[in-house]
Amino acid sequence: MMRASVGLCGMLAIAACTPPAPSQSVTLADGAILATPPAGYCVDNLASQPRRDFAVIAPCVTLGGTQDTPAVIGMATIQVGPDNSGSIAQDEIALRDFLITDAGAGLLSQQGDASDVTILSTQAFNDQVMVHFADAGAPPIAGLQAEEWRAFRDIDGRLVTIGVRGLSAAPLRDGPGAGLLKLVLAGVQSTSDDTDEDNPDA
């Protein structure tokens, strides 16, 4: 799910990193979806791949930004699926139930190994699904904790997947981890929503 990022240099104490300046937002899915990080967080322009509808979000101070350090330190990824990939709105309970099966655990696992995954909690509400799990396999980036908070949501007919992890040296607990996930999720929206607000008669 998550990928290595030189932008995590400050957070992981890697020397001599000079990543490109972070951004306050990124558009994905050919401009159809806008991701705006929560306060204190920025888009990692080095690790993100907007052309593949993938973005990484981390504390701005770890990416060379000047914003204040957020109270909760973590890293988030956003992956937007292709057109018509979203089906959660049809039955979010079905997805929640799938995630607790071996096949679902394999999907959550960084290595694709269901035996690595322990489901800690799941939620399904308002056309979205959230899952908190521990992955015993190697983390996506060295120095990240084993626990992850992940959300699935449909936006404009596309499946949007968001994952959050903290540092192994300062791991997130359930409250802060789930809270950061919800903040990141709230910042991912369809750009057509802005168009509709600007043109209420459209």
Contacts in CASP RR format, 6 or more apart in sequence:
PFRMAT RR
TARGET T0000
AUTHOR 0000-0000-0000
METHOD contacts of the structure
MODEL  1
MMRASVGLCGMLAIAACTPPAPSQSVTLADGAILATPPAGYCVDNLASQP
RRDFAVIAPCVTLGGTQDTPAVIGMATIQVGPDNSGSIAQDEIALRDFLI
TDAGAGLLSQQGDASDVTILSTQAFNDQVMVHFADAGAPPIAGLQAEEWR
AFRDIDGRLVTIGVRGLSAAPLRDGPGAGLLKLVLAGVQSTSDDTDEDNP
DA
1 77 0 8 1.000
1 79 0 8 1.000
1 110 0 8 1.000
1 140 0 8 1.000
1 148 0 8 1.000
1 150 0 8 1.000
1 161 0 8 1.000
1 163 0 8 1.000
2 56 0 8 1.000
2 75 0 8 1.000
2 77 0 8 1.000
2 110 0 8 1.000
2 139 0 8 1.000
2 140 0 8 1.000
2 141 0 8 1.000
2 144 0 8 1.000
2 163 0 8 1.000
2 165 0 8 1.000
3 47 0 8 1.000
3 54 0 8 1.000
3 56 0 8 1.000
3 77 0 8 1.000
3 140 0 8 1.000
3 141 0 8 1.000
4 47 0 8 1.000
4 140 0 8 1.000
4 141 0 8 1.000
5 19 0 8 1.000
5 44 0 8 1.000
5 46 0 8 1.000
5 47 0 8 1.000
5 56 0 8 1.000
5 58 0 8 1.000
5 75 0 8 1.000
5 141 0 8 1.000
6 14 0 8 1.000
6 17 0 8 1.000
6 19 0 8 1.000
6 46 0 8 1.000
6 47 0 8 1.000
7 17 0 8 1.000
7 19 0 8 1.000
7 44 0 8 1.000
7 46 0 8 1.000
7 47 0 8 1.000
7 58 0 8 1.000
7 62 0 8 1.000
7 63 0 8 1.000
8 14 0 8 1.000
8 44 0 8 1.000
8 47 0 8 1.000
8 58 0 8 1.000
8 62 0 8 1.000
8 75 0 8 1.000
8 141 0 8 1.000
9 15 0 8 1.000
9 17 0 8 1.000
9 19 0 8 1.000
9 62 0 8 1.000
10 17 0 8 1.000
10 61 0 8 1.000
10 62 0 8 1.000
11 58 0 8 1.000
11 59 0 8 1.000
11 62 0 8 1.000
11 73 0 8 1.000
11 74 0 8 1.000
11 75 0 8 1.000
11 167 0 8 1.000
12 141 0 8 1.000
12 142 0 8 1.000
12 143 0 8 1.000
12 167 0 8 1.000
19 44 0 8 1.000
19 45 0 8 1.000
19 46 0 8 1.000
19 63 0 8 1.000
19 64 0 8 1.000
20 45 0 8 1.000
20 46 0 8 1.000
21 45 0 8 1.000
21 63 0 8 1.000
21 64 0 8 1.000
21 65 0 8 1.000
22 42 0 8 1.000
22 43 0 8 1.000
22 44 0 8 1.000
22 45 0 8 1.000
22 60 0 8 1.000
22 63 0 8 1.000
22 64 0 8 1.000
22 65 0 8 1.000
23 42 0 8 1.000
23 43 0 8 1.000
23 45 0 8 1.000
24 36 0 8 1.000
24 37 0 8 1.000
24 42 0 8 1.000
24 43 0 8 1.000
25 34 0 8 1.000
25 35 0 8 1.000
25 36 0 8 1.000
25 37 0 8 1.000
25 43 0 8 1.000
26 34 0 8 1.000
26 35 0 8 1.000
26 43 0 8 1.000
26 48 0 8 1.000
26 50 0 8 1.000
26 55 0 8 1.000
27 33 0 8 1.000
27 34 0 8 1.000
27 35 0 8 1.000
27 50 0 8 1.000
27 191 0 8 1.000
28 34 0 8 1.000
28 35 0 8 1.000
28 50 0 8 1.000
28 53 0 8 1.000
28 54 0 8 1.000
28 55 0 8 1.000
28 78 0 8 1.000
28 80 0 8 1.000
29 53 0 8 1.000
29 80 0 8 1.000
29 81 0 8 1.000
29 156 0 8 1.000
29 158 0 8 1.000
31 191 0 8 1.000
32 156 0 8 1.000
32 158 0 8 1.000
32 190 0 8 1.000
32 191 0 8 1.000
32 192 0 8 1.000
33 53 0 8 1.000
33 80 0 8 1.000
33 155 0 8 1.000
33 156 0 8 1.000
33 158 0 8 1.000
33 160 0 8 1.000
33 188 0 8 1.000
33 189 0 8 1.000
33 190 0 8 1.000
33 191 0 8 1.000
34 187 0 8 1.000
34 188 0 8 1.000
34 189 0 8 1.000
34 190 0 8 1.000
34 191 0 8 1.000
34 194 0 8 1.000
35 43 0 8 1.000
35 55 0 8 1.000
35 57 0 8 1.000
35 78 0 8 1.000
35 187 0 8 1.000
35 188 0 8 1.000
36 187 0 8 1.000
36 188 0 8 1.000
36 189 0 8 1.000
37 43 0 8 1.000
37 57 0 8 1.000
37 76 0 8 1.000
37 184 0 8 1.000
37 187 0 8 1.000
38 70 0 8 1.000
38 180 0 8 1.000
38 183 0 8 1.000
38 184 0 8 1.000
38 186 0 8 1.000
38 187 0 8 1.000
39 67 0 8 1.000
39 70 0 8 1.000
40 59 0 8 1.000
40 60 0 8 1.000
40 61 0 8 1.000
40 67 0 8 1.000
40 68 0 8 1.000
40 69 0 8 1.000
40 70 0 8 1.000
41 57 0 8 1.000
41 58 0 8 1.000
41 59 0 8 1.000
41 60 0 8 1.000
41 70 0 8 1.000
41 76 0 8 1.000
41 184 0 8 1.000
42 57 0 8 1.000
42 58 0 8 1.000
42 59 0 8 1.000
42 60 0 8 1.000
42 63 0 8 1.000
42 65 0 8 1.000
42 67 0 8 1.000
43 55 0 8 1.000
43 56 0 8 1.000
43 57 0 8 1.000
44 55 0 8 1.000
44 56 0 8 1.000
44 57 0 8 1.000
44 58 0 8 1.000
44 63 0 8 1.000
47 56 0 8 1.000
48 54 0 8 1.000
48 55 0 8 1.000
48 56 0 8 1.000
49 55 0 8 1.000
53 79 0 8 1.000
53 80 0 8 1.000
53 81 0 8 1.000
54 77 0 8 1.000
54 78 0 8 1.000
54 79 0 8 1.000
54 80 0 8 1.000
55 77 0 8 1.000
55 78 0 8 1.000
56 75 0 8 1.000
56 76 0 8 1.000
56 77 0 8 1.000
56 78 0 8 1.000
57 75 0 8 1.000
57 76 0 8 1.000
57 77 0 8 1.000
57 78 0 8 1.000
57 184 0 8 1.000
58 74 0 8 1.000
58 75 0 8 1.000
58 76 0 8 1.000
59 69 0 8 1.000
59 70 0 8 1.000
59 73 0 8 1.000
59 74 0 8 1.000
60 66 0 8 1.000
60 67 0 8 1.000
61 67 0 8 1.000
61 68 0 8 1.000
61 69 0 8 1.000
72 172 0 8 1.000
72 176 0 8 1.000
72 177 0 8 1.000
72 179 0 8 1.000
72 180 0 8 1.000
73 166 0 8 1.000
73 167 0 8 1.000
73 170 0 8 1.000
73 172 0 8 1.000
74 164 0 8 1.000
74 165 0 8 1.000
74 166 0 8 1.000
74 167 0 8 1.000
74 172 0 8 1.000
74 180 0 8 1.000
75 141 0 8 1.000
75 144 0 8 1.000
75 164 0 8 1.000
75 165 0 8 1.000
75 166 0 8 1.000
76 162 0 8 1.000
76 163 0 8 1.000
76 164 0 8 1.000
76 180 0 8 1.000
76 181 0 8 1.000
76 184 0 8 1.000
77 162 0 8 1.000
77 163 0 8 1.000
78 160 0 8 1.000
78 161 0 8 1.000
78 162 0 8 1.000
78 163 0 8 1.000
78 184 0 8 1.000
78 188 0 8 1.000
79 160 0 8 1.000
79 161 0 8 1.000
79 162 0 8 1.000
80 155 0 8 1.000
80 158 0 8 1.000
80 159 0 8 1.000
80 160 0 8 1.000
81 158 0 8 1.000
81 159 0 8 1.000
81 160 0 8 1.000
81 161 0 8 1.000
82 158 0 8 1.000
83 157 0 8 1.000
83 158 0 8 1.000
84 157 0 8 1.000
84 158 0 8 1.000
85 157 0 8 1.000
85 158 0 8 1.000
85 159 0 8 1.000
86 154 0 8 1.000
86 157 0 8 1.000
86 158 0 8 1.000
86 159 0 8 1.000
87 154 0 8 1.000
87 159 0 8 1.000
88 95 0 8 1.000
88 127 0 8 1.000
88 128 0 8 1.000
88 129 0 8 1.000
88 152 0 8 1.000
88 153 0 8 1.000
88 154 0 8 1.000
88 159 0 8 1.000
89 127 0 8 1.000
89 154 0 8 1.000
92 124 0 8 1.000
92 125 0 8 1.000
92 127 0 8 1.000
92 128 0 8 1.000
92 129 0 8 1.000
93 124 0 8 1.000
95 124 0 8 1.000
95 129 0 8 1.000
95 152 0 8 1.000
96 122 0 8 1.000
96 123 0 8 1.000
96 124 0 8 1.000
96 129 0 8 1.000
96 131 0 8 1.000
98 104 0 8 1.000
99 105 0 8 1.000
99 107 0 8 1.000
99 108 0 8 1.000
99 119 0 8 1.000
99 122 0 8 1.000
99 129 0 8 1.000
99 131 0 8 1.000
100 119 0 8 1.000
100 122 0 8 1.000
102 114 0 8 1.000
103 114 0 8 1.000
104 114 0 8 1.000
105 114 0 8 1.000
105 115 0 8 1.000
105 116 0 8 1.000
105 117 0 8 1.000
105 119 0 8 1.000
105 133 0 8 1.000
106 112 0 8 1.000
106 113 0 8 1.000
106 114 0 8 1.000
106 117 0 8 1.000
108 117 0 8 1.000
108 131 0 8 1.000
108 133 0 8 1.000
108 135 0 8 1.000
108 148 0 8 1.000
108 150 0 8 1.000
109 116 0 8 1.000
109 117 0 8 1.000
109 135 0 8 1.000
109 137 0 8 1.000
110 116 0 8 1.000
110 135 0 8 1.000
110 137 0 8 1.000
110 138 0 8 1.000
110 139 0 8 1.000
110 140 0 8 1.000
111 137 0 8 1.000
111 138 0 8 1.000
113 137 0 8 1.000
115 136 0 8 1.000
116 135 0 8 1.000
116 136 0 8 1.000
116 137 0 8 1.000
117 133 0 8 1.000
117 134 0 8 1.000
117 135 0 8 1.000
117 136 0 8 1.000
118 133 0 8 1.000
118 134 0 8 1.000
118 136 0 8 1.000
119 131 0 8 1.000
119 132 0 8 1.000
119 133 0 8 1.000
120 132 0 8 1.000
120 133 0 8 1.000
120 134 0 8 1.000
120 147 0 8 1.000
120 174 0 8 1.000
121 131 0 8 1.000
121 132 0 8 1.000
121 174 0 8 1.000
122 129 0 8 1.000
122 130 0 8 1.000
122 131 0 8 1.000
122 132 0 8 1.000
123 129 0 8 1.000
123 130 0 8 1.000
123 131 0 8 1.000
124 130 0 8 1.000
127 153 0 8 1.000
127 154 0 8 1.000
128 151 0 8 1.000
128 152 0 8 1.000
128 153 0 8 1.000
128 154 0 8 1.000
128 185 0 8 1.000
129 151 0 8 1.000
129 152 0 8 1.000
129 153 0 8 1.000
130 149 0 8 1.000
130 150 0 8 1.000
130 151 0 8 1.000
130 152 0 8 1.000
130 178 0 8 1.000
130 181 0 8 1.000
131 149 0 8 1.000
131 150 0 8 1.000
131 151 0 8 1.000
132 147 0 8 1.000
132 148 0 8 1.000
132 149 0 8 1.000
132 150 0 8 1.000
132 174 0 8 1.000
132 178 0 8 1.000
133 147 0 8 1.000
133 148 0 8 1.000
133 150 0 8 1.000
134 146 0 8 1.000
134 147 0 8 1.000
134 148 0 8 1.000
135 146 0 8 1.000
135 147 0 8 1.000
135 148 0 8 1.000
136 146 0 8 1.000
137 146 0 8 1.000
139 145 0 8 1.000
139 146 0 8 1.000
139 165 0 8 1.000
139 168 0 8 1.000
140 165 0 8 1.000
143 167 0 8 1.000
143 168 0 8 1.000
143 169 0 8 1.000
144 165 0 8 1.000
144 166 0 8 1.000
144 167 0 8 1.000
144 168 0 8 1.000
145 165 0 8 1.000
145 166 0 8 1.000
145 167 0 8 1.000
145 168 0 8 1.000
145 171 0 8 1.000
145 172 0 8 1.000
146 168 0 8 1.000
147 165 0 8 1.000
147 166 0 8 1.000
147 171 0 8 1.000
147 172 0 8 1.000
148 163 0 8 1.000
148 164 0 8 1.000
148 165 0 8 1.000
149 163 0 8 1.000
149 164 0 8 1.000
149 165 0 8 1.000
149 172 0 8 1.000
149 177 0 8 1.000
149 178 0 8 1.000
149 179 0 8 1.000
149 180 0 8 1.000
149 181 0 8 1.000
150 161 0 8 1.000
150 162 0 8 1.000
150 163 0 8 1.000
150 164 0 8 1.000
150 181 0 8 1.000
151 161 0 8 1.000
151 162 0 8 1.000
151 163 0 8 1.000
151 181 0 8 1.000
151 182 0 8 1.000
151 185 0 8 1.000
152 159 0 8 1.000
152 160 0 8 1.000
152 161 0 8 1.000
153 159 0 8 1.000
153 160 0 8 1.000
153 162 0 8 1.000
153 185 0 8 1.000
153 188 0 8 1.000
154 160 0 8 1.000
155 188 0 8 1.000
155 189 0 8 1.000
155 190 0 8 1.000
156 190 0 8 1.000
156 192 0 8 1.000
160 188 0 8 1.000
162 181 0 8 1.000
162 184 0 8 1.000
162 185 0 8 1.000
162 188 0 8 1.000
163 181 0 8 1.000
163 184 0 8 1.000
164 172 0 8 1.000
164 177 0 8 1.000
164 180 0 8 1.000
164 181 0 8 1.000
164 184 0 8 1.000
165 172 0 8 1.000
166 172 0 8 1.000
166 177 0 8 1.000
172 180 0 8 1.000
195 202 0 8 1.000
196 202 0 8 1.000
END
